[in-house]
């Protein structure tokens, strides 16, 4: 029954790999990767164990020294090995394993073979869907096929008085970020962008398919369930216990749903270029017109997806930022870019855009200046966008399960100011 | 690639599938055969790193070959006589214990309790002492490797200062250490994390540099105080390191360890996983005494990609560094930034004599001839008959042989044993 599908599924085309392999292998060999080259050559000739060994070797090299010192050729080597491994999984009908290998290549690999990885993902997804349309049951789907869709955020989840007890002191007690409905680009430019003032823009993402689809667990699982994503585990990135893990989107969704019920630390899919990786999710959103303000260039689209209680500690970024709240609610507090010493930035270069002040537990003896410092804040509701000007300090806490998208862009003058 | 003489050789792990030692040396042969050095002189010590090899001759010279980045400028034997048919080299078989004595170490302090010397490092396969005669051979005659010849360096005679005689070598991920017969350490290769111990993050050292390990001299002080973390380092260096010369060396992936004659352990290089044993995850740019072990005489040391294991004269094992695969043998997977005594029941009442580390696994031999391995086992490198990682020392039982030495390659393990008479 499934043999026609199996035939279709047995190969993915990798034009870049095919043309670049000899040069890449030569470069890897010149960097001491004799064993990798041998394994990759055996893999190309049909040896699955060699493909896995090559992948293991490249992974080891990616971790063989400080991240910045890893020779770039090993990132491309890793992508190459992931493509080989994925081909074997696909020919064995192991769709999820194939997707995992390809995603690992996308997440940790280099740029050279990225196109091949992306098109291989499309190929595996298509093969998988053909396979299951041919009457083969997908166990994973069966297990979750109850009637009625499961909502990511149910409306009654939110309790405002409860929230005020959780938020940092003085929250929502002073100036609130102004809201403008369907703001024109010109008004955005003149009134906010040029003066560097934050604003909440409402009613401008109602048409996004994401607004309804992303609150549907089954939709997310169907579109992205087998895809591997990096998540952050631990209170926040400034904590010592913090670490990153690679999990499938399905596993991540389960963890989001069970947060609070289990003792496990919350997992947060934060600052990941999810939409470059998962095309179907990219199709659910648009790029707001505001992001071309200043003749700027879009720097990155990041996903921020996690349970209630995730915190991004007080920090600032060099770019213009629109934070679009697709599902759920977030509390955001903003301090003007003019403040610096009052917020006690870290001295290390890596963290000098982060504040030493923990707003959830302010040490007023150590950081006396922060207590009376003026700020503006808001609860960013579903369907709203917040404009955060460059260098404005921000603290973000999710109040419900939350899925947001951030758009970073910079103008020429902006980027020169930054660098 | 490790060969014995009167004893037998047992190999396991990835050598067959992955040919680590062969490809490391620029050869791709599946069958062990002599590596053709441009000299007839006997090799007394050898070590293999991630992608390069180094060998010490009977005349105290060092040859090194493999990944070009790791090969210092020196006399290169690139134009070996062409057209010579690859002569089948013949091993001069002789008693291994006798061979051991061929090159008496002037310090003589390395032999452990009357047994034979431990392997030098994770030396891929070319174990400690081995006598072999090599003849000039055409490298490119090696099957399937012709394309790589220009990409890897041919054996190069390392240029040393006049009068410097090398006793042993250690090879790491991207660097090499050599120990002279007077107990002075020399290093070359990549030093970006301080693994060359020169007080800086110098990225490339293309000729052997002396590494100041024990230095009452003012030069050392100046060097230490020139560091960015100057005050801290000079403070650390201000007490005198016990000992007057270095008697043992080891290279990890990006870190190094040396032992003084008084049994002090010094570490330097990459520290992210705690592999320098200094209680932090900082890199150590100069040889720094592992103060937690002061008062314990360390006899030998080995280092892996992210971890370090050492053995005291009392036969106790201490491990520190990365532990993702159980390579510390502590029973968990938590990294240790300070030396941790392995107190597993299986090691009770035994004295450990020999230690070796692979990239992510460790192996020891005890005084009473037991073998224990732990860590990463994906390719069977623990010799336990399966591919399950172990996080505690696990005994390898081999009927009817008397283990003499053990050497972990990057992803495999070699055991040298005497067969029953």
Interface residues (C-beta under 8 A of the other chain):
Chain A: X26 X29 X30 X31 X32 X33 X34 X35 X37 X38 X39 X49 X53 X56 X60 X64 X65 X66 X69
Chain B: X14 X17 X18 X19 X20 X23 X24 X26 X28 X50 X51 X52 X66 X67 X68 X69 X70 X147 X148 X151 X152 X173 X192 X193 X253 X254 X270 X272 X305 X359 X378 X379
